[in-house]
Amino acid sequence: MPYVTDARHHPYTTMRATPLEQRVRIYTLLQNGYTSREVAARENVDHTTVLRIRKKKEETDSFDVATRSGRPRILTERHERNIAKLIRSGECSNAIQIQKKLANDENTIISPNTIRRALRRQGLVARVKKKTPS
C-alpha cells in the first residue's frame, strides 16, 4: 500500500499547550475583573481553559506546565522525519521495508506499527492505488 499525503485527515493531532505569555495574560484579565467568557472570547480560547488556568494558578501559585509521565518515545521527531523521507523519496515503500532498513543501518529494532503511527503523524496515510482501465 503506498503512502500519500492527506491533509484532510490527521488522526494523531494533539492539543497544543497554551503559551506561557497567554496564560499570564488570561490570569491578568481575570484579576482585572473580566469574566471567564469575556477573557475566552478576547484570547480566542475556550472558557473552560480560562477556568483551568485560574484554578492551577491559585492552587500552585505558578503557571508552569507539569512534565508528562509515561513510557519514553522510541522515535524522536528527527527519526520520524527521516522515516517519512524514506517513503517520499521512494527508497522504501512500506513499514516492513523501513523496519529492515533501520535494523541494518542503525541497528534499531522498531515495530512496523510504530513506524506506521510515525508516518500518520507526518501526514502520510496508506492508500490502495486505484487501478485504471486498460
C-alpha positions in Angstrom: 0.0 0.0 0.0 1.6 3.3 -1.0 1.6 6.2 1.4 0.3 9.5 0.3 -0.1 12.9 2.0 -3.7 13.5 3.1 -4.0 17.0 4.7 -7.7 16.5 5.4 -7.4 13.7 7.9 -4.9 13.7 10.8 -6.0 11.1 13.4 -3.0 11.9 15.6 -3.3 15.6 16.1 -2.8 16.8 19.6 -3.9 19.9 21.5 -1.1 22.4 21.9 -0.3 23.8 25.3 -1.4 27.4 25.9 1.7 29.5 25.7 3.1 30.9 29.0 2.5 34.6 27.9 -1.1 33.8 27.0 -1.7 32.1 30.4 -0.3 35.2 32.2 -2.5 37.5 30.1 -5.5 35.4 30.8 -4.9 35.4 34.5 -4.2 39.2 34.5 -7.5 39.8 32.7 -9.4 37.7 35.3 -7.7 39.8 38.0 -8.9 43.0 36.3 -12.5 41.8 36.6 -13.3 40.3 33.3 -15.5 37.2 33.3 -14.1 33.9 32.1 -16.2 34.0 29.0 -15.1 37.6 28.2 -11.5 36.5 28.6 -12.0 33.4 26.5 -13.5 35.5 23.7 -10.7 38.0 23.9 -7.9 35.4 23.9 -9.7 33.0 21.4 -9.7 30.0 23.8 -12.5 28.0 25.4 -13.9 29.4 28.7 -13.0 26.1 30.4 -9.4 26.7 29.5 -9.6 30.1 31.3 -11.1 28.4 34.3 -8.5 25.7 34.3 -5.6 28.3 34.1 -7.1 30.3 37.0 -7.6 27.1 39.2 -4.0 25.9 38.5 -2.5 29.4 39.3 -4.5 29.6 42.6 -3.6 26.1 43.6 0.1 26.1 42.8 0.9 29.8 42.5 2.6 29.1 39.3 2.0 28.9 35.5 4.4 26.0 35.0 3.1 23.0 33.0 3.8 19.7 34.7 6.1 17.3 32.8 4.1 14.3 31.4 4.8 10.8 32.7 4.7 7.7 30.7 6.8 5.5 28.5 9.7 7.3 26.7 9.3 7.7 23.0 11.4 5.3 20.8 11.4 7.6 17.8 12.5 11.2 18.1 11.0 13.9 15.8 14.1 13.6 13.6 13.6 9.9 13.3 10.0 10.4 12.2 11.0 12.9 9.6 13.7 10.6 8.2 11.1 7.7 8.1 8.7 10.0 6.1 11.6 10.9 3.8 12.3 7.3 3.1 8.7 6.9 1.8 8.6 10.2 -0.1 11.9 9.5 -1.8 10.8 6.1 -2.9 13.7 4.3 -1.2 11.2 2.3 0.8 7.5 1.7 0.0 6.1 0.2 3.3 6.7 -0.1 7.0 8.3 -3.5 6.8 11.0 -2.2 4.4 11.7 0.7 6.7 11.9 -1.6 9.7 14.5 -3.8 7.8 16.5 -0.7 6.7 16.6 0.7 10.3 17.6 -2.7 11.6 20.5 -2.9 9.1 21.7 0.8 9.1 21.1 1.9 12.6 20.9 -1.4 14.5 17.5 -0.2 15.8 14.6 -2.7 16.3 11.2 -0.9 15.8 7.8 -2.4 15.4 6.2 -1.9 12.0 3.1 -0.5 13.8 5.3 2.2 15.5 6.6 3.1 12.0 3.0 3.3 10.6 2.0 5.6 13.5 5.0 7.8 12.9 4.1 8.0 9.2 0.5 9.0 10.1 1.8 11.7 12.4 3.9 13.0 9.5 0.7 13.3 7.4 1.1 10.1 5.3 -1.7 7.6 5.1 -1.8 4.3 3.4 -4.0 4.1 0.2 -4.5 1.3 -2.3 -3.6 2.6 -5.7 -6.6 3.0 -7.9 -6.5 0.7 -10.9 -7.1 2.4 -14.3 -8.9 0.6 -17.0 -6.5 -0.7 -19.7 
